[in-house]
Amino acid sequence: MNKKMLEILACPIDKHFPLEIFESNSENEVIFEGAIYCTKCSRFYPIIEEIPIMLPDELRDKNKDIEFLKRNQSLLPEKITKHAFPWHL
């Protein structure tokens, strides 16, 4: 995901803008893996293989999200790994 995309993204749940971004693997302006975080509803959206997965809760794959959180636990802030919605570690 190009970092400039953050300028146009809003939370799909509450339409909040701007969103926070946390990078766990990036180079220059491209984020290969990380998370997008909504400060209003405390939801996180993973960025996997440069693609932000910004789906509503009912369409998300809990197992994939939990796997993502475990894999990036030491690289993401606790507000995402321990407290974010729709699930956390």
LONU-295115 format. One record per residue (C-alpha): residue in three letters; x, y, z. Coordinates in nm, 2 decimals, m for minus. Last residue first. Layout:
BEGIN
<site><code>ALA</code><c1>X</c1><c2>Y</c2><c3>Z</c3></site>
...
This chain:
BEGIN
<site><code>LEU</code><c1>m0.51</c1><c2>m1.13</c2><c3>2.15</c3></site>
<site><code>HIS</code><c1>m0.75</c1><c2>m0.90</c2><c3>1.97</c3></site>
<site><code>TRP</code><c1>m1.09</c1><c2>m0.91</c2><c3>1.81</c3></site>
<site><code>PRO</code><c1>m1.34</c1><c2>m0.67</c2><c3>1.63</c3></site>
<site><code>PHE</code><c1>m1.19</c1><c2>m0.45</c2><c3>1.77</c3></site>
<site><code>ALA</code><c1>m0.87</c1><c2>m0.34</c2><c3>1.92</c3></site>
<site><code>HIS</code><c1>m0.75</c1><c2>m0.39</c2><c3>2.28</c3></site>
<site><code>LYS</code><c1>m0.45</c1><c2>m0.63</c2><c3>2.31</c3></site>
<site><code>THR</code><c1>m0.28</c1><c2>m0.63</c2><c3>1.96</c3></site>
<site><code>ILE</code><c1>m0.41</c1><c2>m0.29</c2><c3>1.84</c3></site>
<site><code>LYS</code><c1>m0.39</c1><c2>m0.07</c2><c3>2.15</c3></site>
<site><code>GLU</code><c1>m0.07</c1><c2>m0.28</c2><c3>2.24</c3></site>
<site><code>PRO</code><c1>0.12</c1><c2>m0.12</c2><c3>1.95</c3></site>
<site><code>LEU</code><c1>0.23</c1><c2>m0.33</c2><c3>1.65</c3></site>
<site><code>LEU</code><c1>0.58</c1><c2>m0.47</c2><c3>1.59</c3></site>
<site><code>SER</code><c1>0.61</c1><c2>m0.73</c2><c3>1.88</c3></site>
<site><code>GLN</code><c1>0.26</c1><c2>m0.87</c2><c3>1.80</c3></site>
<site><code>ASN</code><c1>0.31</c1><c2>m0.89</c2><c3>1.43</c3></site>
<site><code>ARG</code><c1>0.28</c1><c2>m1.26</c2><c3>1.37</c3></site>
<site><code>LYS</code><c1>0.03</c1><c2>m1.30</c2><c3>1.65</c3></site>
<site><code>LEU</code><c1>m0.18</c1><c2>m1.01</c2><c3>1.52</c3></site>
<site><code>PHE</code><c1>m0.18</c1><c2>m1.16</c2><c3>1.16</c3></site>
<site><code>GLU</code><c1>m0.28</c1><c2>m1.50</c2><c3>1.29</c3></site>
<site><code>ILE</code><c1>m0.56</c1><c2>m1.35</c2><c3>1.49</c3></site>
<site><code>ASP</code><c1>m0.68</c1><c2>m1.16</c2><c3>1.17</c3></site>
<site><code>LYS</code><c1>m0.66</c1><c2>m1.48</c2><c3>0.96</c3></site>
<site><code>ASN</code><c1>m0.85</c1><c2>m1.68</c2><c3>1.22</c3></site>
<site><code>LYS</code><c1>m1.12</c1><c2>m1.41</c2><c3>1.25</c3></site>
<site><code>ASP</code><c1>m1.19</c1><c2>m1.39</c2><c3>0.88</c3></site>
<site><code>ARG</code><c1>m1.37</c1><c2>m1.06</c2><c3>0.82</c3></site>
<site><code>LEU</code><c1>m1.70</c1><c2>m1.03</c2><c3>0.64</c3></site>
<site><code>GLU</code><c1>m1.92</c1><c2>m0.97</c2><c3>0.95</c3></site>
<site><code>ASP</code><c1>m1.67</c1><c2>m0.71</c2><c3>1.09</c3></site>
<site><code>PRO</code><c1>m1.69</c1><c2>m0.48</c2><c3>0.79</c3></site>
<site><code>LEU</code><c1>m1.39</c1><c2>m0.51</c2><c3>0.55</c3></site>
<site><code>MET</code><c1>m1.08</c1><c2>m0.29</c2><c3>0.52</c3></site>
<site><code>ILE</code><c1>m0.81</c1><c2>m0.54</c2><c3>0.42</c3></site>
<site><code>PRO</code><c1>m0.53</c1><c2>m0.30</c2><c3>0.32</c3></site>
<site><code>ILE</code><c1>m0.32</c1><c2>m0.47</c2><c3>0.04</c3></site>
<site><code>GLU</code><c1>0.06</c1><c2>m0.43</c2><c3>0.03</c3></site>
<site><code>GLU</code><c1>0.12</c1><c2>m0.80</c2><c3>0.10</c3></site>
<site><code>ILE</code><c1>m0.10</c1><c2>m0.78</c2><c3>0.41</c3></site>
<site><code>ILE</code><c1>m0.22</c1><c2>m0.45</c2><c3>0.56</c3></site>
<site><code>PRO</code><c1>m0.45</c1><c2>m0.54</c2><c3>0.85</c3></site>
<site><code>TYR</code><c1>m0.75</c1><c2>m0.33</c2><c3>0.95</c3></site>
<site><code>PHE</code><c1>m0.78</c1><c2>m0.23</c2><c3>1.32</c3></site>
<site><code>ARG</code><c1>m1.09</c1><c2>m0.11</c2><c3>1.49</c3></site>
<site><code>SER</code><c1>m1.08</c1><c2>0.13</c2><c3>1.79</c3></site>
<site><code>CYS</code><c1>m1.42</c1><c2>0.29</c2><c3>1.70</c3></site>
<site><code>LYS</code><c1>m1.30</c1><c2>0.66</c2><c3>1.69</c3></site>
<site><code>THR</code><c1>m0.92</c1><c2>0.61</c2><c3>1.67</c3></site>
<site><code>CYS</code><c1>m0.95</c1><c2>0.39</c2><c3>1.36</c3></site>
<site><code>TYR</code><c1>m0.63</c1><c2>0.19</c2><c3>1.30</c3></site>
<site><code>ILE</code><c1>m0.46</c1><c2>0.08</c2><c3>0.99</c3></site>
<site><code>ALA</code><c1>m0.22</c1><c2>m0.21</c2><c3>1.03</c3></site>
<site><code>GLY</code><c1>0.12</c1><c2>m0.33</c2><c3>0.89</c3></site>
<site><code>GLU</code><c1>0.27</c1><c2>m0.53</c2><c3>0.61</c3></site>
<site><code>PHE</code><c1>0.42</c1><c2>m0.43</c2><c3>0.27</c3></site>
<site><code>ILE</code><c1>0.39</c1><c2>m0.06</c2><c3>0.32</c3></site>
<site><code>VAL</code><c1>0.53</c1><c2>0.14</c2><c3>0.03</c3></site>
<site><code>GLU</code><c1>0.66</c1><c2>0.50</c2><c3>0.05</c3></site>
<site><code>ASN</code><c1>1.02</c1><c2>0.41</c2><c3>0.12</c3></site>
<site><code>GLU</code><c1>1.03</c1><c2>0.05</c2><c3>0.23</c3></site>
<site><code>SER</code><c1>0.78</c1><c2>m0.11</c2><c3>0.47</c3></site>
<site><code>ASN</code><c1>0.74</c1><c2>m0.40</c2><c3>0.71</c3></site>
<site><code>SER</code><c1>0.57</c1><c2>m0.36</c2><c3>1.05</c3></site>
<site><code>GLU</code><c1>0.41</c1><c2>m0.03</c2><c3>0.97</c3></site>
<site><code>PHE</code><c1>0.14</c1><c2>0.13</c2><c3>1.18</c3></site>
<site><code>ILE</code><c1>m0.11</c1><c2>0.37</c2><c3>1.02</c3></site>
<site><code>GLU</code><c1>m0.36</c1><c2>0.60</c2><c3>1.20</c3></site>
<site><code>LEU</code><c1>m0.68</c1><c2>0.69</c2><c3>1.03</c3></site>
<site><code>PRO</code><c1>m0.80</c1><c2>1.04</c2><c3>0.93</c3></site>
<site><code>PHE</code><c1>m1.10</c1><c2>1.02</c2><c3>0.90</c3></site>
<site><code>HIS</code><c1>m1.39</c1><c2>0.84</c2><c3>1.06</c3></site>
<site><code>LYS</code><c1>m1.65</c1><c2>0.68</c2><c3>0.82</c3></site>
<site><code>ASP</code><c1>m1.80</c1><c2>0.49</c2><c3>1.12</c3></site>
<site><code>ILE</code><c1>m1.77</c1><c2>0.12</c2><c3>1.00</c3></site>
<site><code>PRO</code><c1>m1.58</c1><c2>0.15</c2><c3>0.67</c3></site>
<site><code>CYS</code><c1>m1.31</c1><c2>0.37</c2><c3>0.84</c3></site>
<site><code>ALA</code><c1>m1.19</c1><c2>0.63</c2><c3>0.60</c3></site>
<site><code>LEU</code><c1>m0.91</c1><c2>0.61</c2><c3>0.34</c3></site>
<site><code>ILE</code><c1>m0.83</c1><c2>0.91</c2><c3>0.11</c3></site>
<site><code>GLU</code><c1>m0.51</c1><c2>1.05</c2><c3>0.27</c3></site>
<site><code>LEU</code><c1>m0.40</c1><c2>0.70</c2><c3>0.38</c3></site>
<site><code>MET</code><c1>m0.35</c1><c2>0.62</c2><c3>0.01</c3></site>
<site><code>LYS</code><c1>m0.04</c1><c2>0.84</c2><c3>0.02</c3></site>
<site><code>LYS</code><c1>0.14</c1><c2>0.57</c2><c3>0.22</c3></site>
<site><code>ASN</code><c1>0.13</c1><c2>0.34</c2><c3>m0.09</c3></site>
<site><code>MET</code><c1>0.00</c1><c2>0.00</c2><c3>0.00</c3></site>
